[in-house]
């Protein structure tokens, strides 16, 4: 790999780190191309990215970002998962590592907060940002629906009472 290509890769990685709100570092020894492709497609579906990196280039790309403290995690055959959603990359990486023992989550960072393996697994169990928004909208809509039902109930009861009185006045 020539020097210009290496500089381009460092710039791309640095940009990815700058846009990400979560970076998960994994070790993936012995994964086949098909397995890596499967993992990448799952990451893309979740709105995350996954890159196998050269440790030296990844450490250069981390310089000057909030994720610089995780540079110690880059030892051996590593890859990074990253996403703007603070849960997506962790969820896909952890779920895939449960299915395939060749992928091991070793840590990561969310902003300037370092995460160990257990913290990444705990983060993966949280609902995503979109799921939380959906739940919040549902919670906000429920009281409005109840209020509308309560407000409509007296009018319906009044109409029924008037209907009964109207029917009583008619001959049977």
PyMOL commands that set and color helices and strands:
alter all, ss='L'
color gray80, all
select helices_A, chain A and resi 3-19+33-45+55-62+68-73+88-99+117-124+129-169
alter helices_A, ss='H'
color red, helices_A
select strands_A, chain A and resi 22-28+48-52+78-83+103-110+113-115
alter strands_A, ss='S'
color yellow, strands_A
deselect
rebuild
show_as cartoon
